[in-house]
Amino acid sequence: MTSVVVTGAGRGVGRAVAARLAVDHTVVAVDLDADALAWSDGITLAADAADEEAMREAATLAERHAPLVGWVNNAAIFRDATLLDGPGPVLDLVHANLAPAVVGTSVAVRHFRTTGRGGSVVTVSSHQAQRAVRGALPYATAKAAVEGLVRAAAVDHGPEGIRVNAVALGSVETERSAAHRAGLADPEDFDRQIAALQPLGRIGRGSEVADVVAFLISNASSFVSGAVLPVDGGRAAHGQDPEGG
């Protein structure tokens, strides 16, 4: 048995990823909200994923139970600011979304180097890193930086047997997306918009993301590093059709 740390594991995609990885690994599920971790009967840690000391504790906790071979950076903050608010609020939110990925990747890489066994880091990105959605500037900026981090870390630490990849998500069904849909005057219009944006014609499932993350953590992807893999139902490949009405 081996172990994996998953941040932002309390809800949504992070919870799905942690549950899926628990089939094959001992999982340390990390979330800022302790109550959100009540779903897990495994190892949990209520902590800020941007706190280096706490993440080192997560790595130590995982290693204590089984050799740590994987780390998933999923923690994110879904708030927004615009350039009209001034640079301060924008930079605060960029930092809030980028810092957990930098901290987690750094802690994981140093741990893997210390053990000498290598390992796999997977960071959750978004289609917005490449194709921004109006009104989400800090989030799109942070995710673009995350993808740069993934490529640079893969290049720097590949010789040490450390693989670093990302999954770039489209619209995925979570508690947050369900609440958003439920609050709309016409929820079915939301479904039609998602179907138009994502060529597979539907919103994604957390379990579908989790299966891809599990692949990237596993030895089945042993020659994959520095990749940003879209898990978006074809959304990133879809351009607007000028004849589509």
N, C-alpha and C positions, 0 to 999 in steps of 0.2 A: 504494500500500500504506500502511496505517496500523498503529499498534501498540496493544497492550493489556497491562496488567499483571494477573496472576492470582496471588493469594496462597493459600497452602495447596494448592499445585498438585501436590504429590508423590503423593498417593493419592486414591482415592475420587472424590467429586464434583468436587473441584478439578482433579484430573487429567483427568477427562472434559471439563470446561469448557475447560481450556487446550488440549487436543487439538482440540476442535471449533472454537475461535476461531482456531487456527493455520491453518485452511483459508482464512480471509479476512484475517487480520492477522498481523503479526509479534508473537509473544507472549513476554513476559518472565515465566517461571514461577518463582515464589518459594516456598520452603519452608524451614522451620527445619532439616530433615533433608536434607543434601546427597545422601545415598545414594538417597533417595526420588525425586530428580529425574533419576536415571539413565535413566529411560524416554525422556526428551526429547532430541532431537538439535538442539534450538533453543537459545535464550538462557535460561540459568538463573541464579538467584541464591540461595545458601543464606543465609537471614537471618530474623530475627524480624520478623513482620509488625507488631508493636507498637513497633518501633524506628523512630522518625521519620527519623533520618539514613539508615538502610538503605533505607527506602521512598523517600526522595528520590533515593537512588542508583538504585533500580529505575526511577523515572520518568525520570531522566537517561539511563539505559541504553536505555530504550525509545525515547525521543525521538531518540537518536543514530542509531537504525536506521530509524525512520519516525515520522511525526507521531503523538503519543500522543493517542488519542481515547476510550479506555475503561479502566476499572479495576474489577476484580472482587475484593471482599472475601469470601474464603471461609475463611480460617484460623480454626480454633476448637480448643478443648481440651475433650475429653470426660472430665471427672472430676466428682466431685460431693462435696458436703458438705450437712449439714442445719443447721437453726437450733439443734438440740440440741448441735452442735459449737461454738456461739458465733458471734458475727458475723464474727470475723476470717477463718476459712476460707471462709465464704460470700462475703464481700466480695472476697477474693483471687481466687476463681474467677469472680465476676461481672466483675471488672476484666480478668482474663485473656481472657475471651471478648468483652468490649466494646471493649477498647483497640485491637485490630487494626482494627476497623471505623472507630473514630474517627480513628485515625492515617491509615489508608488513604484515607478520605474527605477528610480535611483536606489531605493531600499532593496528591491528585488535583485537588481543587477549586482549590487555589492554582496548580497547574501549568496547568490549563485557563484560569484567569483571566490568567495571564502570557502564554500564547500567543494569547489572544483568540479561539480557535476553538471554545470550548465543549467539551463531552464528556459521556460517560455513565458513571455509577458504578452498579454493581449489587452489592448485599450479600446474602449468603446468610443467611436467617433460618430459622425453623422453625415448624411448626404449634404448637409448645409456647409460642410467644409469646402465643397467644390461649387455648390449651387445654392446660393443664399436665398432665404425666405425673408421677405420684407418684414421688418419689425423685430428681428432677432440678431442684431449686429454683434453684440458681445459673444453670444453663443457660437455664431458662425466663425468669428475671429479665433476664439479659443480652440475650436475643433480643427481649424486649419493649422494652428500651431501644434496641436496634438499629433497630427499626421506628419508634420515635419520632425517632431520628436521621435516618432516611431521609426522613420527612415534613418535618421542620424544615429539613434541608439543601436539599430540593427547593424549598421556599418561599423560602428565603434567596437561593438562587443560580440560580433559574430565569431571572431577567432577564438573566443573563450567558450564557444558552444552555447551562447545565449541567443535565443531567437526573440525578435520583437515584431509584433504585427498589430493590426487594428481591424475592427469591423466597423464599416460605415453604414449606419442604419437609416432606413426610410421610416415611414410611419408604422409604428408597432403598437399593438393594443396593450395598454397598461391601465392601472387604476386612474392615472392622471388623464389619459386620453378618453377613457370611458366617462369620467366626470365631465370633461369638456363636451363630449357628444351629448350627454344627457341634459346639459344646460342650454343647448341650442334650440332655437324655435323650430328648426327643421332638421332633425338628426339625419334623416335620409339624404338630405342634400350633402351633408358631410361625407356620407358613404360614397355618394356619386363623385365627389371631388377626389377622394382618395383613389377610387377606381380609375379615374381619368389620369391621375398622376403616376400610378404604379401599374405598369403593364400587366402584371398578373391579376389585376382587377380587384384587389382587396387589401385590407390592412394586414400587416404581418402579425405573427404570434411570438410571444416571448420564447416559447419552446424552440422555435425555428432559429432564433438567434443563439440560444443556448447550445444547440447541436453544432453550430459552426464554431463557437468558442471552444467547445469540447474538442473538436477536431484540431484547432490551432494549438491547444495545450498538449495534445497527444503526440506520440511518436509517429502517427500516421502523416503528420505534416512536417516531418523532420528536415525537409529541404526547403521549407517556406519561411522566409524572413524578410522584413522590410516591406511587407505587403499591406495594402489597405483593401480589404475585401468587402465589396458592397453586399449588404444583406438587406435589400430594399425592394424586392419584387420587380426589379428592372428600372426603378425610378431614375437612377443616375444615367442610364443609357437613353432615357426618353427625352427627346427634344420636342418643343412645341411645334405642332403641325400647322403651317399657315393656311392649309386647305381644310383644316379640321373643324372650322366653324367656330 
